[in-house]
């Protein structure tokens, strides 16, 4: 049974790590908006710029990357997120490499979030409805590994110490697109902002009204399980101290 939202933590800093622009808006923007409304600082780390996110074979990938970056920054502003960083990994080709883990670890040690939000790396088929993108799985895996044990242990990527970055222990993981949700978050007051943020990704939608109706319906159906107007679901992992 998913945990009710009245047990949602109140962090001072939240880092969301995603493979592509718009992933966070689909998966977690309503919850992040609640944290921001509660006084939390939030940042996004986007691993690619989504430059192959088009069904037009003649699309200019450099122009699309620049457009999707602008869309993501606008979406983050709708939620009140303080900043967005991009790692410029190739869209559609992300691998859970040690090099990428170092970059995510660096972001964690720099921002020092109590909570990290990302893709559930264990899911291949989401609710038996769609295949989880390989970039999603790779980013989720790298991020989980960066949280534990890499960022926590000072001798992992020891060069960070020389650069003034101390080890950092993340308290909790919130994983979206999971088949094992144990936390439903009430987003009744932030659903409209979630949809407004998603609308910023205009390059990805031919008929946004249809997408908005789908997101609203899915959020409301999930919320009904806990008596909420709307909800987002996560696999919540509280790390041992």
C-alpha positions, -999 to 999 in steps of 0.1 A, spaced: 0 0 0 15 34 -10 25 57 18 1 87 22 15 121 13 12 135 48 44 116 54 62 134 26 96 147 39 104 185 39 138 187 24 158 220 20 174 208 -12 162 185 -40 181 173 -71 162 158 -100 183 138 -125 168 129 -159 178 116 -192 159 141 -214 141 174 -213 105 168 -203 112 136 -183 109 154 -150 77 171 -160 60 138 -168 74 120 -137 78 144 -108 70 180 -115 40 181 -92 59 167 -63 89 190 -69 65 220 -70 52 210 -36 87 209 -22 95 243 -37 63 257 -23 75 244 11 107 264 8 130 238 -8 157 247 -33 155 225 -63 179 219 -93 176 198 -124 204 178 -140 196 167 -175 219 142 -191 212 149 -228 196 177 -247 171 155 -264 185 163 -298 170 132 -315 136 138 -300 118 143 -334 101 121 -359 113 144 -387 143 127 -405 154 161 -418 155 178 -384 186 198 -375 198 181 -343 218 211 -331 188 234 -335 166 209 -318 190 206 -289 191 243 -284 153 245 -286 148 217 -261 172 233 -237 152 265 -238 120 245 -233 134 228 -203 145 260 -186 111 275 -192 95 244 -177 117 245 -146 108 282 -142 71 272 -141 79 250 -110 102 275 -93 134 255 -98 165 275 -93 186 261 -121 191 235 -148 224 219 -158 230 198 -189 257 171 -193 256 169 -231 256 131 -234 244 119 -268 206 114 -269 197 78 -274 232 65 -266 235 70 -228 254 42 -210 259 37 -173 296 44 -174 320 53 -147 327 86 -164 290 95 -162 288 84 -126 316 108 -118 296 137 -133 265 129 -114 285 124 -82 300 158 -87 266 173 -90 254 156 -58 285 167 -39 282 203 -52 245 208 -45 242 185 -14 206 175 -17 188 155 9 166 140 -17 175 128 -53 147 122 -77 153 101 -109 141 73 -131 136 38 -116 164 19 -133 149 -16 -126 119 -11 -148 120 -24 -184 82 -24 -190 63 4 -173 29 -10 -161 31 -33 -191 21 -3 -212 54 9 -227 91 1 -229 112 22 -206 137 41 -227 172 28 -224 185 63 -216 161 64 -187 174 31 -174 210 41 -178 205 75 -161 186 59 -132 213 33 -127 241 58 -128 223 81 -104 214 54 -79 251 43 -80 263 79 -75 240 83 -45 252 51 -29 279 44 -23 299 68 -45 289 103 -33 289 91 3 325 77 4 352 104 3 378 81 -14 355 76 -44 367 101 -71 392 114 -46 400 143 -69 368 159 -58 384 165 -23 412 184 -40 386 205 -57 369 214 -25 340 189 -28 333 169 3 316 135 4 278 138 7 252 114 21 218 116 4 189 107 27 163 95 2 157 85 -34 124 91 -51 121 70 -83 95 77 -109 81 55 -137 82 26 -112 61 -5 -110 67 -6 -72 53 27 -59 53 29 -21 48 66 -20 18 85 -35 22 122 -33 -9 145 -33 -4 169 -62 -40 183 -62 -27 218 -56 2 216 -81 -13 195 -110 -20 226 -131 16 238 -127 28 203 -137 7 205 -169 19 241 -175 55 230 -172 49 201 -196 33 226 -221 67 243 -223 80 213 -243 60 223 -274 84 207 -298 74 173 -285 36 175 -290 14 178 -320 -18 180 -299 -9 191 -264 -45 192 -253 -47 154 -257 -15 150 -237 -28 173 -210 -60 153 -207 -40 121 -205 -17 134 -178 -47 148 -158 -66 115 -161 -37 94 -151 -29 117 -121 -65 116 -110 -67 78 -113 -36 74 -92 -49 99 -67 -81 80 -62 -61 52 -46 -53 74 -16 -83 97 -17 -65 126 -34 -77 147 -63 -44 138 -81 -11 121 -73 23 111 -85 37 77 -75 73 69 -66 95 41 -53 108 58 -22 140 45 -8 151 58 26 188 52 30 203 38 62 222 64 82 
